[in-house]
């Protein structure tokens, strides 16, 4: 028989308890039909869904194939620290932050995210967070000249290698220095968005506009 965890009247998780202890607590009124239960395997449900636990359970009419139905929460990750969390979590148990709205880790797979990324290079998921906060966080980090690919600081106004403004070109990715084609809008290596629009790049190639 599985061991259970239950949520008490104060919202605290208690357990593990075995089947006999569960039935004793139900008889004492500590656990009711609507008390949330979770098995050690992560399956979640209500105490009233366990056959025979309560004489008249609001769930008794619904047959269940096992003690607690398989309703495991979807596995996600905190975008602030990358710690695994449940889909219903409102705060990360590791760092205490709201698990969404940050740009440090991918919510779908937990992979680390660079400030300028718009997609996760591991799973392809879109990266959330405002562009303004992304730009602010990247200002003090290592960057690369988009004209020659030379390493520059985030605050640099001119590249020490080629003398060009280190942003606004399409030859190299400003996040990882990967060479780019004129049509790219996302770096295929790091997932960062490319500065200029596709339309402008194509017009420049077709009509010679600068």
N, C-alpha and C positions, 0 to 999 in steps of 0.2 A: 504494500500500500504506500502511496506517496506521502511525504511530509508536506505540511502546509505552513504558509505565513498568512496572517490575517491583519487587517487594519482595525485598531481599537477605536473607541468613541472619541479619543483625542486626536485621531488621524495618524497615530504612530504605528509603524509596522512591527508586529510581534511574531515570535516563532523562532525556529520551526517547532511544530507540534505534530504528533502522529494522529492517526484516525481516532483512536480511543480518547485522546485528549481533546480533539475537536468535538466529539460527541458530548463529552463532559461539559465543555464550555457552552455548547448549544443548549444543553439541559439546564444550565445555570443562568441562561439568558445573557451571558457575556457576548456570545456570537448570535446574530439574528440572520434571517433569510437573506437580507440585503447586505450583509457584511462582506466586503471584498476579500477574496482568497487568491492566493498565488502558490503554485507548487514550486518545488526546488528547481524544476526544469523551466520555469518562466511562464507556465500556462496560467491564465487568469480567468476568474469568473466570480460568481456570487455563491455564498454558503448554501442558499436555498436550492441550488442546482444539484446538490449531492443527494441522491435518492435515500430516503429514510432518515435523513438528519433532522427534519422537522415533520411533525404530524400533519400539518396543513400548510404546505409551502406554496407561495404564489408561483413557484417554478415547477411544482410537482407534475403538472399536466404535460410538460415538455420533456420527452425522453432524451436522455443524455447517454452517449456511448461510453463515457468514462466519468470518473469522479468530478473532474473539472474540464470543461471543453477546451480545445486548443484555440486560444485567442491571443497568442503571443504578439506583443506589441512590435511594430516595425523598428528595426535597429537603425538608429541615426547617430550623428556625432555632434558634439558641441563645436560651434564655429569659432569659439574663443580659445579653447584649449585642446580640442581634438578628442576629448574623452567620450567613450560610448555612452549614449543616453537613450531613453525610450522616446517614442514618438509623442507621448503625452506630456513629457517633462516641461515644466515652466522655468526651472532653474537647474543648472548643471551641478551635480553632487560633488564634482571635483574642484571646480573653481568658483562656484556660486553665481556665475554670470548667467544672464538670459542666453539660452543655447543657440539663438539665431540672431542675425543682424550684424555679425562680425565677419571679418574677411581673412582670418588666420588659417582656418582649416575647412575643408569641404564637408558640408553637412551629410552628404550621401555616403562618402567612403572614408572620411577622416584624414585625407591627404593634405599636407601643408600647401597653402596657397600664397603666391607672391602678390604684392599689393596691386599690381596692374592687371592681374589675370581676370578674364571674364568667363572662362570655363575651366573646369578641373581637367588636367591632362591625364589623370588616372582613370576616371569614370565618365568624363564628358558632361557632367552636370554643370548648370549655370552657377556662377559665383555671385552671391548677393552682396549687399552693402552699397552705400552711396559712392559715386565717383569722386566726390569731394574728399571724403575721408580716406579714400584710396590714394589720392594724389598727395594728401598731407602726410600720410605715413611713409610714402615712398621718397619724400624730399630729402631725407637724411641717409638713405640707403645707397648701396652700390648700384650704379646705372651704367649704360653704355651709349656712346655716340651713335645716333641712328644714321649718320653719314659715312663713318669709317669703321665703326665697331669697337673703337678704343674705349677702355674703361674710364669713366668719369664719375665725379661725385654727384649726388642728387641735386646739389645747389649750383653746379657748374653752369655758367652762362656761355662759355665757349669751350670747345674741345682743344686740349693741349696738343693733340696729335695733328689734326687737320685744320684747326682754327674755325671750323663751322659751328653754328649753333647746334648743340648736341641733340636737340629734339626737332621734330617737324619733317624729318626725312623718312624714306621708306627702304633704305638699303639694308639696315640691320635692326634687329629688335632691341629696344632700349632697356629691356629687362634681362635678357640672356645673351645678346649679341649674335643671335642666329641670323644668317643671311636670309633676306626676304625677296619674294618676287613682287612685282608692281601691283598685282591683283590681290595679294593677301590682305585680309582684314583681321586675322588672328594668327599669332605665332604658333606654328605646329609643334614646337618644342616645349614652350612654357605656358601657352594658352593666353598670353597677354594680347590685349587689343592693340591694333596698329593705328597710329595717329591719324593719317589722312584717309579720306573716303575713297571707296573703289571708283566712284564716278569721276572724281577729280583725277585720279591716277590714270584711268583709261582715256579721258579726254586729253590729258597731257601727252599720252603716247600716240593717240590718233591724230591730234591737230597741232601738236608741238607747243601747247600752252605751258607756261612755267608757273 
